[in-house]
Amino acid sequence: MTARRIVATGTFDILHPGHIYYLEESKKLGDELFVIVARDTNVRHKPHPIIPEEQRLRMVAALKPIDHAVLGDMTDMFRPIVEICPEIITIGFNQMFSEANLEEQLRARNLTPRVVRIGKCPDGDLCSSRRVVQRILDKRCGDR
């Protein structure tokens, strides 16, 4: 029997509880969790990552739920998906993808994984990189 492959994707800059929740929930959906870490040059929908891509990849690869971690492709975001051939692709609650549009783009490449959106982390307000950065600024730079 082949392992059920799951793919999770993201930037994973400044790891926080929201990332862990997303990855743990993704892992529950299958046997093998592959994580595709966004390349520095491909992050355009939010501020440029603070942590360089190779370091982000090493941090993600070291997390317990992860079986395989790879950097995304520089020009084709679907290339790693073709190579991994997952049954499910997970996206985070705040990732700017439409599940239906993503499934349509995948079908155009003869790929048929189900796209599953993982819900929001229930553990409080430090479940986003933006909020972690803001907390650091408030606590470390607020009194100056």
Contacts in CASP RR format, 6 or more apart in sequence:
PFRMAT RR
TARGET T0000
AUTHOR 0000-0000-0000
METHOD contacts of the structure
MODEL  1
MTARRIVATGTFDILHPGHIYYLEESKKLGDELFVIVARDTNVRHKPHPI
IPEEQRLRMVAALKPIDHAVLGDMTDMFRPIVEICPEIITIGFNQMFSEA
NLEEQLRARNLTPRVVRIGKCPDGDLCSSRRVVQRILDKRCGDR
3 30 0 8 1.000
3 31 0 8 1.000
3 32 0 8 1.000
4 29 0 8 1.000
4 30 0 8 1.000
4 31 0 8 1.000
4 32 0 8 1.000
4 87 0 8 1.000
4 88 0 8 1.000
5 30 0 8 1.000
5 31 0 8 1.000
5 32 0 8 1.000
5 34 0 8 1.000
5 84 0 8 1.000
5 85 0 8 1.000
5 86 0 8 1.000
5 87 0 8 1.000
5 88 0 8 1.000
6 26 0 8 1.000
6 27 0 8 1.000
6 29 0 8 1.000
6 30 0 8 1.000
6 32 0 8 1.000
6 33 0 8 1.000
6 34 0 8 1.000
6 86 0 8 1.000
6 87 0 8 1.000
6 88 0 8 1.000
6 89 0 8 1.000
6 90 0 8 1.000
7 33 0 8 1.000
7 34 0 8 1.000
7 35 0 8 1.000
7 36 0 8 1.000
7 80 0 8 1.000
7 81 0 8 1.000
7 84 0 8 1.000
7 86 0 8 1.000
7 88 0 8 1.000
7 89 0 8 1.000
7 90 0 8 1.000
7 113 0 8 1.000
8 22 0 8 1.000
8 23 0 8 1.000
8 26 0 8 1.000
8 33 0 8 1.000
8 34 0 8 1.000
8 35 0 8 1.000
8 36 0 8 1.000
8 89 0 8 1.000
8 90 0 8 1.000
9 35 0 8 1.000
9 36 0 8 1.000
9 37 0 8 1.000
9 38 0 8 1.000
9 89 0 8 1.000
9 90 0 8 1.000
9 91 0 8 1.000
9 95 0 8 1.000
10 35 0 8 1.000
10 36 0 8 1.000
10 37 0 8 1.000
10 38 0 8 1.000
10 95 0 8 1.000
11 37 0 8 1.000
11 38 0 8 1.000
11 43 0 8 1.000
11 46 0 8 1.000
11 49 0 8 1.000
11 56 0 8 1.000
11 129 0 8 1.000
12 19 0 8 1.000
12 35 0 8 1.000
12 37 0 8 1.000
12 38 0 8 1.000
12 56 0 8 1.000
12 59 0 8 1.000
12 60 0 8 1.000
13 43 0 8 1.000
13 49 0 8 1.000
13 50 0 8 1.000
13 51 0 8 1.000
13 56 0 8 1.000
13 129 0 8 1.000
14 50 0 8 1.000
14 51 0 8 1.000
14 129 0 8 1.000
14 132 0 8 1.000
14 133 0 8 1.000
15 59 0 8 1.000
15 60 0 8 1.000
15 63 0 8 1.000
16 126 0 8 1.000
16 127 0 8 1.000
16 128 0 8 1.000
16 129 0 8 1.000
16 132 0 8 1.000
17 121 0 8 1.000
17 123 0 8 1.000
17 124 0 8 1.000
17 126 0 8 1.000
17 127 0 8 1.000
18 121 0 8 1.000
18 123 0 8 1.000
18 127 0 8 1.000
18 128 0 8 1.000
20 63 0 8 1.000
20 65 0 8 1.000
21 118 0 8 1.000
21 121 0 8 1.000
21 122 0 8 1.000
21 123 0 8 1.000
21 127 0 8 1.000
22 90 0 8 1.000
22 92 0 8 1.000
22 118 0 8 1.000
22 121 0 8 1.000
23 33 0 8 1.000
23 35 0 8 1.000
23 63 0 8 1.000
23 65 0 8 1.000
23 66 0 8 1.000
24 65 0 8 1.000
25 90 0 8 1.000
25 118 0 8 1.000
25 119 0 8 1.000
26 33 0 8 1.000
26 65 0 8 1.000
26 90 0 8 1.000
26 118 0 8 1.000
27 33 0 8 1.000
27 65 0 8 1.000
27 66 0 8 1.000
29 88 0 8 1.000
29 90 0 8 1.000
29 116 0 8 1.000
30 87 0 8 1.000
30 88 0 8 1.000
32 67 0 8 1.000
32 68 0 8 1.000
33 65 0 8 1.000
33 66 0 8 1.000
33 67 0 8 1.000
33 68 0 8 1.000
34 67 0 8 1.000
34 68 0 8 1.000
34 69 0 8 1.000
34 70 0 8 1.000
34 80 0 8 1.000
34 84 0 8 1.000
34 86 0 8 1.000
35 60 0 8 1.000
35 61 0 8 1.000
35 66 0 8 1.000
35 68 0 8 1.000
35 69 0 8 1.000
35 70 0 8 1.000
36 69 0 8 1.000
36 70 0 8 1.000
36 71 0 8 1.000
36 72 0 8 1.000
36 80 0 8 1.000
36 81 0 8 1.000
37 53 0 8 1.000
37 56 0 8 1.000
37 57 0 8 1.000
37 60 0 8 1.000
37 69 0 8 1.000
37 70 0 8 1.000
37 71 0 8 1.000
37 72 0 8 1.000
38 49 0 8 1.000
38 53 0 8 1.000
38 72 0 8 1.000
39 53 0 8 1.000
39 71 0 8 1.000
39 72 0 8 1.000
39 73 0 8 1.000
39 74 0 8 1.000
40 48 0 8 1.000
40 49 0 8 1.000
40 52 0 8 1.000
40 53 0 8 1.000
41 74 0 8 1.000
42 72 0 8 1.000
42 74 0 8 1.000
42 77 0 8 1.000
43 49 0 8 1.000
45 96 0 8 1.000
46 130 0 8 1.000
49 56 0 8 1.000
51 59 0 8 1.000
53 71 0 8 1.000
54 71 0 8 1.000
57 69 0 8 1.000
57 70 0 8 1.000
57 71 0 8 1.000
60 66 0 8 1.000
60 69 0 8 1.000
61 68 0 8 1.000
61 69 0 8 1.000
68 84 0 8 1.000
70 80 0 8 1.000
72 79 0 8 1.000
72 80 0 8 1.000
73 79 0 8 1.000
73 80 0 8 1.000
78 105 0 8 1.000
78 106 0 8 1.000
78 109 0 8 1.000
78 111 0 8 1.000
81 89 0 8 1.000
81 106 0 8 1.000
81 109 0 8 1.000
81 111 0 8 1.000
81 113 0 8 1.000
82 109 0 8 1.000
82 111 0 8 1.000
85 111 0 8 1.000
86 113 0 8 1.000
87 113 0 8 1.000
87 114 0 8 1.000
88 113 0 8 1.000
88 114 0 8 1.000
88 115 0 8 1.000
88 116 0 8 1.000
89 102 0 8 1.000
89 106 0 8 1.000
89 113 0 8 1.000
89 114 0 8 1.000
89 115 0 8 1.000
89 116 0 8 1.000
90 115 0 8 1.000
90 116 0 8 1.000
90 117 0 8 1.000
90 118 0 8 1.000
91 97 0 8 1.000
91 99 0 8 1.000
91 102 0 8 1.000
91 115 0 8 1.000
91 116 0 8 1.000
91 117 0 8 1.000
91 118 0 8 1.000
92 117 0 8 1.000
92 118 0 8 1.000
92 119 0 8 1.000
93 117 0 8 1.000
93 118 0 8 1.000
93 119 0 8 1.000
93 120 0 8 1.000
94 120 0 8 1.000
94 128 0 8 1.000
95 117 0 8 1.000
97 115 0 8 1.000
99 115 0 8 1.000
99 116 0 8 1.000
99 117 0 8 1.000
102 115 0 8 1.000
103 114 0 8 1.000
103 115 0 8 1.000
106 112 0 8 1.000
106 113 0 8 1.000
106 115 0 8 1.000
120 127 0 8 1.000
121 127 0 8 1.000
125 131 0 8 1.000
126 132 0 8 1.000
126 135 0 8 1.000
END
